[in-house]
Amino acid sequence: VMVGDATVVLADVPASNGVIHVIDKVLMPPADLVDIAAVAMSTGVHDSLVAALVKADLVTTVQGDGPFTVFAPTDQAFTDAGIDLDAFTTDEEIAALTDILLYHVYTVGAVYAADVTDGLTVAMANGDDASFTVTDGTVMIGDATVTTADVMASNGVIHVIDKVLMPPADEPVIPEGCDFVIGLSEDGMAFDN
């Protein structure tokens, strides 16, 4: 159990007027907190995320009251995903970018690392579910690893992740009166119906 960055080394020491938990560090009050967008702008490793938020017109969304939980991919995560923000120019492409970004935001509250359990599934801001895996203290959301947890902001919490989360593909709409649906493999070399 941790409080901020201090570990509880002795818990539940009874006292006549309450309980004491002994910790291994002095807790320092946080500096004046700024909103999630301002935190992302100040890290030096989230320039791509900030640029994507601007392109999708979502900066004011993550500056809202919250509390939000944001899973913030690093610049390297955007590079590894091959996301070129200059390629998002049409309304349809901006909508796809918006869907990706909202898949990184949980709007129902601030969820801290200690609150995440293995198998937890939550609905993200885009409406799709995201699932967590916790193994030996490592927290993952989808296939992204949380590399830095519990970065505080005035309107929520940020967890830095090493990959861009891609929303699950929507099921195709089957037109009325259609007798067969044919699907192609990813390489285009096979099909089924």
C-alpha positions as CSV (number, residue, x, y, z in Angstrom):
1,V,0.0,0.0,0.0
2,M,1.3,3.4,-1.0
3,V,0.3,7.0,-0.2
4,G,1.7,9.2,-3.0
5,D,5.2,7.9,-3.4
6,A,5.5,6.7,0.3
7,T,5.1,3.0,1.2
8,V,3.1,2.0,4.2
9,V,5.6,0.0,6.3
10,L,3.4,-0.6,9.4
11,A,-0.4,-0.4,9.1
12,D,-3.3,-0.1,11.5
13,V,-1.5,1.1,14.7
14,P,-4.4,1.8,17.0
15,A,-4.7,5.1,18.9
16,S,-7.3,6.4,21.3
17,N,-8.6,8.8,18.7
18,G,-7.9,7.0,15.4
19,V,-5.4,4.8,13.6
20,I,-1.8,5.4,12.4
21,H,-0.1,4.1,9.3
22,V,3.7,4.4,9.4
23,I,5.2,5.4,6.1
24,D,8.8,5.5,4.8
25,K,8.8,9.1,3.4
26,V,7.6,12.5,4.3
27,L,4.6,13.5,2.2
28,M,5.0,16.8,0.4
29,P,1.9,18.7,-0.7
30,P,1.7,18.9,-4.4
31,A,2.6,22.1,-6.2
32,D,-0.3,24.0,-7.6
33,L,-1.8,21.4,-10.0
34,V,-2.6,22.3,-13.6
35,D,-5.1,20.5,-15.8
36,I,-4.3,17.4,-17.8
37,A,-3.6,19.3,-21.1
38,A,-1.1,21.6,-19.3
39,V,0.6,18.6,-17.7
40,A,0.9,16.9,-21.0
41,M,2.4,20.1,-22.6
42,S,5.0,20.3,-19.9
43,T,6.4,16.7,-19.9
44,G,8.6,16.9,-23.0
45,V,7.6,13.4,-24.1
46,H,3.9,14.1,-25.0
47,D,4.3,16.6,-27.8
48,S,2.6,14.2,-30.3
49,L,-0.3,13.7,-27.9
50,V,-0.8,17.4,-27.5
51,A,-0.6,18.0,-31.2
52,A,-3.2,15.2,-31.8
53,L,-5.5,16.8,-29.2
54,V,-5.2,20.1,-30.9
55,K,-5.8,18.5,-34.4
56,A,-8.9,16.7,-33.1
57,D,-10.1,19.8,-31.2
58,L,-10.1,18.0,-27.8
59,V,-7.9,20.3,-25.8
60,T,-10.8,21.9,-24.1
61,T,-12.3,18.5,-23.4
62,V,-9.3,17.4,-21.3
63,Q,-9.3,20.8,-19.6
64,G,-12.8,20.2,-18.4
65,D,-13.8,19.7,-14.8
66,G,-13.4,15.9,-14.7
67,P,-12.2,14.1,-12.9
68,F,-10.7,12.2,-15.8
69,T,-8.3,9.3,-16.1
70,V,-6.0,9.7,-19.2
71,F,-3.7,7.1,-20.6
72,A,-1.0,9.2,-22.3
73,P,1.1,7.6,-25.0
74,T,4.6,9.0,-25.3
75,D,6.0,10.5,-28.5
76,Q,7.8,7.2,-29.1
77,A,4.5,5.4,-28.9
78,F,3.1,7.6,-31.7
79,T,6.2,7.0,-33.8
80,D,6.0,3.2,-33.2
81,A,2.3,3.2,-34.2
82,G,3.2,5.0,-37.5
83,I,0.8,7.8,-36.8
84,D,1.5,10.8,-39.0
85,L,-0.7,13.6,-37.7
86,D,-0.2,15.5,-41.0
87,A,-2.0,12.7,-42.8
88,F,-5.3,13.5,-40.9
89,T,-6.9,16.1,-43.1
90,T,-10.4,15.1,-44.0
91,D,-13.4,15.2,-41.6
92,E,-13.5,11.4,-41.7
93,E,-9.8,11.1,-40.8
94,I,-10.2,13.7,-38.0
95,A,-13.1,11.6,-36.7
96,A,-10.9,8.5,-36.7
97,L,-8.2,10.4,-34.8
98,T,-10.8,11.6,-32.3
99,D,-12.0,8.1,-31.8
100,I,-8.4,6.9,-31.1
101,L,-7.8,9.8,-28.6
102,L,-11.1,9.3,-26.7
103,Y,-10.2,5.6,-26.3
104,H,-7.4,6.9,-24.0
105,V,-9.8,8.8,-21.7
106,Y,-12.0,7.5,-18.9
107,T,-14.5,10.1,-17.9
108,V,-16.2,8.6,-14.9
109,G,-13.5,9.5,-12.4
110,A,-9.9,9.4,-11.5
111,V,-8.6,5.9,-11.3
112,Y,-5.3,5.5,-9.5
113,A,-3.0,2.6,-10.1
114,A,-3.8,1.0,-6.7
115,D,-7.5,0.8,-7.8
116,V,-6.8,-1.2,-10.9
117,T,-7.4,-5.0,-10.6
118,D,-6.5,-7.7,-13.0
119,G,-9.4,-8.2,-15.5
120,L,-11.0,-4.8,-14.8
121,T,-12.9,-3.6,-17.8
122,V,-14.1,0.0,-18.2
123,A,-16.0,2.0,-20.9
124,M,-13.7,4.7,-22.3
125,A,-14.9,8.1,-23.6
126,N,-15.4,6.8,-27.1
127,G,-17.8,4.1,-25.9
128,D,-15.5,1.1,-26.4
129,D,-14.4,-1.1,-23.5
130,A,-10.7,-1.3,-22.4
131,S,-9.4,-4.1,-20.2
132,F,-6.6,-4.2,-17.7
133,T,-4.1,-6.8,-16.8
134,V,-2.0,-6.7,-13.6
135,T,0.9,-9.1,-13.4
136,D,3.6,-8.9,-10.7
137,G,2.9,-5.2,-10.2
138,T,3.0,-4.3,-13.9
139,V,-0.3,-2.7,-15.1
140,M,-1.3,-3.0,-18.7
141,I,-4.3,-1.5,-20.5
142,G,-4.8,-3.5,-23.7
143,D,-1.3,-4.2,-25.0
144,A,0.2,-1.0,-23.5
145,T,2.2,-1.0,-20.4
146,V,1.8,1.8,-17.8
147,T,5.3,3.1,-17.4
148,T,4.5,6.0,-15.0
149,A,1.4,5.9,-12.9
150,D,-0.6,8.5,-11.0
151,V,0.6,11.7,-12.4
152,M,-1.6,14.2,-10.7
153,A,-3.5,17.0,-12.5
154,S,-6.1,19.4,-11.2
155,N,-8.9,17.6,-13.1
156,G,-7.8,14.0,-12.8
157,V,-4.9,11.6,-13.1
158,I,-2.6,10.6,-16.0
159,H,-0.9,7.3,-16.5
160,V,1.9,7.3,-19.1
161,I,1.8,4.3,-21.5
162,D,4.2,2.9,-24.0
163,K,1.8,2.3,-26.9
164,V,-1.1,4.1,-28.6
165,L,-4.3,2.3,-27.8
166,M,-6.3,1.4,-30.9
167,P,-10.1,1.1,-30.5
168,P,-11.6,-2.2,-31.5
169,A,-12.9,-2.3,-35.1
170,D,-16.6,-1.8,-35.4
171,E,-18.6,-4.8,-36.5
172,P,-19.6,-4.4,-40.2
173,V,-23.2,-3.5,-40.8
174,I,-25.0,-6.2,-42.8
175,P,-27.4,-4.7,-45.3
176,E,-31.0,-5.9,-45.1
177,G,-31.7,-8.7,-47.6
178,C,-28.0,-9.7,-47.8
179,D,-27.6,-13.5,-48.2
180,F,-23.8,-13.7,-47.5
181,V,-21.1,-11.7,-45.9
182,I,-17.6,-12.4,-47.2
183,G,-14.6,-11.5,-45.1
184,L,-11.0,-11.2,-46.4
185,S,-7.9,-12.1,-44.4
186,E,-5.5,-9.3,-43.5
187,D,-3.2,-10.2,-46.3
188,G,-6.2,-10.3,-48.8
189,M,-5.3,-13.9,-49.8
190,A,-8.2,-15.8,-48.1
191,F,-11.9,-15.3,-47.5
192,D,-14.7,-16.9,-45.7
193,N,-18.5,-16.5,-45.6
